[in-house]
Amino acid sequence: MSIFLQALINGLNQGAIYALIALGYTMVYGILRMINFAHGDFIMVGAYTIFYTAPIMVSYGMPAWMAVLIAVVVCAIVGVLVERIAYKPVRGSGSISALITALAMSLFLENLAMVLFGPNPKTVLKIFKLPMITILGAKIQMKYLLTLGIGIAIMILMNVFVHATRIGKAMRAVPQDKEAATIVGIDVDRIITLTFAIGCALAAVAALMYVSTYPRCTTDMGSMMGIKAFIAAVLGGIGIIPGAMLGGIIVGLIEIFVKIYLAPGWYEAITYGILIVVLLIKPSGILGKNTGVKV
């Protein structure tokens, strides 16, 4: 029971990280109907920002986790620049052009980081200094519970933001009919830019959660995390905020339980197999709905 409980908490912690990254995929897809495969690399941007700024925060007597505030700003700015420079020029060129551009931006960000920060991994300062607690014989780190709580809180806030605020309603209106949205006074370009900024800011929070669990950052850390978060988004229902959270939790739990109880070397293959099964059985995801398209 203690091993099961510990695995459950670890899986929920991992799933919360995937869920926050998947929220970024979901928001961009919900507006532009494009998969931003460079989104995972904003975790890398956030992680390196935390690596360099956390010691500065501590030297001024502030907690290390406050470095996430700077990481949020940096990731949002980089996200806006990427959208303006790379994505906006190909916005009307079709989904293939957008996909190729996203893959190119992912490679560009990874190689730029390698030039700026070097190829060697960086060890991040300890973010949270929280005690361990014992539940039913299982020793559980409080930071895992904190990570899960942060993930759930952000999911709830984003859901309220999208459905209850004026900007959120504009975000839902743009993908339905851009021309009609423009007619009623919605600045489509501004909404798209804001969506990228919010999605990239969420990636900075996910970076904080990641480095608090695994205190290291590398230039290619975002690519693998991004793929698994994409699987989580598709599993839950891409374009649906609660679906991103649900998919992330499921992928995180599957990874941990496969590592412990089934085949440690097969957990990634099983994760990718989930994507194939979902696409074959229910392409719209768990919370998604199949919709007809006129041709």
N, C-alpha and C positions, 0 to 999 in steps of 0.2 A: 504493500500500500504506500509506503514512504517513497519508493522509487517511482511508482505511478504518479503520485502527487507532485513530486519534483519535476518529472517529465512534463506533466500537464502545465505547470507554471512556466517552465522553460519554453514550451511550445506556444503558450499564449503570449509570452514576451516576444518571441521571434515573429509570431503572427501579427502582433501590433505594429512592428517595424514594417513588415511587408504591406500592411493595410495603409499606413500613412503614405508610402510610396505609391501604392495603387490609387489612392485618392487623387494624386497628381495626374496619373494617366486618365482617370475617370473624368476629371474636370476638363482637361484639354479635349478629350474625345467628345464629351458632351457638347462642347461649343463648336469645334472645328470638324468633328468626325474624322480626326486623324490620330494615329498612334505615335506619340512623341517618344521614340526609342532612345533619345538622348536624355530623357528625364532621370534615369537612374544615375547618370553622371553628376547630377546636381547634389546627390548624396556625397559624392567625392569632394565636390566644391565645399559643401558645408562641413565635412569632416576635416579638411585641411584648414579651413577658417577657424574651426574650434581648436585644432592643434596649435595654431600660432597665437590665438588670442586668449585661450584659457589661462596660460601662465601670466599674461599681463593682468587679467582680472584678479587672479590670486595675489599678485604683487601689490595691488591696490586695496587689498583687504576684502574683496568681493568673492562670492562663491564661484567656482569654476564653471558651473552650468550657465551662468549669465553670458558666457561666450556665445550661446545660441542666439542672443539678440543681434549680435553682429553678423552671425552666420545667416540669419533670416534676411537681413538687409542685403548682404553680398549675393546670396542665391537669387533673391528677387531681382536685383539689378542685372545679374548675368542672364537670368531667364528672359527679362524684357529685351536685352540686347540681342540674344539669340533669336527671339521671335521677330524683332524688327529687321535684323540683318539677314537672317537665313530663311525664315519661314514666310514672312510677309511677301517677298518677291515671287514665291511659287504658290501662293495661296489659291490662285485660280487655275493652276496648271494640272490639276488632277491628283488623285491619291498616290499614284506611283511616284510622282515627282516629290511629293511631301515625304513619303516614306524614305526615298533615297537621301533626301536632304537631312532627315532626322538621323539616319545611320551615319552619314558623313559628319554631322555635328558631334555625335557620340565619339567617333574616332578622333576628331579634332580636339575636343576637350580633354580626352585621355592623354593624347600626345603632348598637348600644351602643358598639362599638369606634370608630365614626365620631364619636360624641359625646365619648368619653373622650380619643381620641388625635388627632382631626382627620382631614380627608379627604386630606391630602397624604401621599405616600409617605415612609417613613423609611429612611435609609441606616444599615445595621447595621455595627457595628464588625467588622473582619476577624477571623474566628474562628480559622482555622488558618494558621500561618505555616510552610508546607511547601514544599520546593523542587520544581521541575519536573524530570522525567527524560526522557531521549530513548530511545525504543525503535523500532528499524527506521526511523529518520528522523522519527518522530512525537514531538512535544513533549507530554508528558502531565503534568498536575498530580497530584501525590501525593494531594491531598485527594480527588480522584475515586476513587482506589483505596481510600482510607480509608473513604469513604462506602459503597462497595460492600461492603467487609469488615464494616462495622458492620451493614449490612442483613442480610447472610448470617448473621452471628453471632446477631443478635436472633431471626431466623427459627428457627434451630436451638434456641436457648434456649427460645423459646416452645413449640416442638413438644415438647421434652423436658418442659417444665413441665406442659403439658396432658395428656400421656400417662403421666408417671411420678410426679407428686405427688398428694397426697390432694385438694388444692383443685382441681387440674386434672381429676381424675376426677369430682369433684362437678360441675364445669362441663360435662362431657360427659353426666352423668346427668340434669341438670335439663331440657334440651330433650327428652329421650327420654320422660320421664314425671315431671312436677312433683309429682303427688300421691304417687307411689311414693318419690321423692327425699325428700319431707317426712317420710314414714313412717319411713325409715331414718335420720333425724336430720340431714338436710342443710337448712341455713337458706337457702331459695331467695332471699329478699330480699338476704341478705348476699352470695350468689354473684353475683347480678345487679349489685349495686353494685360489687363487686370487679372484675367484668368491665369495666364502664364505666371504672373508675379505671385499669385496666391499658391499655385501648384508648386512652384520652386521654393517658396517659403516653407511649405509643408515638408519638402525634401530636407530642408535644413533641420527641422525638428526631428525628422527620422534619423538624420545623421547624428544628432545628439544622443538619441536612444541607442543607436548602433554602437557608437564609441564608448558609451557607458557600460555596454555589455561586452564588447570586444574592443579593448583600448588600443587600436591600431588603425592606421589608414594607409591605403595604397592607391596608386593612380588608376587601377583597373577594378577597384572595389564596387563601383557603381554599375558596371555592366552586368555582372551576375545577379546583383540585388534587383536591378531593373527588370531582368527577364523573369525572375520569380514573382516580382510584384505584378508584372503584366499577366502572368498566369493567374494570380490571385484576382486581378480585376476581371479577367474573362470568366473565371469560375463563379464569381459572385454576380456578375452582370455588369459589363463595362458601360459606363455612363450613369450608373446608379450608385450614389454615395454609400448607403448601407451595404450594398453588394460588395464594395471594395473592402469594407471592414470584415464582412463575413468571409469573403474569399481569402483575405490575408490570414485570418485566424485559422481557417481550415488548412491552408498550405503550411503554416507554421507548425500546427499540431501533427500533421502527417509526417513532416520532415523529422521531428524529434522522436515520434513513436516508432518510425521505421528504423531510425538509428539505433534505438535502444532494444526493441523487441524483434525486429525482423532481420534486416541486412544493412549494416552500417555503410557499406560501400555502394548501396543501390538507392539511397534516398533521393539523389538528384534525378536519376533515371525515372523513378516512380513519380516525382514531381512533374517532370515533362510529360510522362504518360497520362497524368491527370488532364493536362491541356488537350491532348489528342482525344481522350474519351469524352470530355465536355463538348468539344467541337463536333464530335460525331453524334452524340445523344441530344444535347441541348445547347446549341451554339449561342443562344442569348444569355446563358448563365442561369444560376439558381434563381435569382430574383428578377431576371429579365423576362420580357414578353416577346413572343414572336409576332412581328408585324408585317403585313403585306406591303409590298412596294409596287406602285404603278409603273409600267414600262411603256 
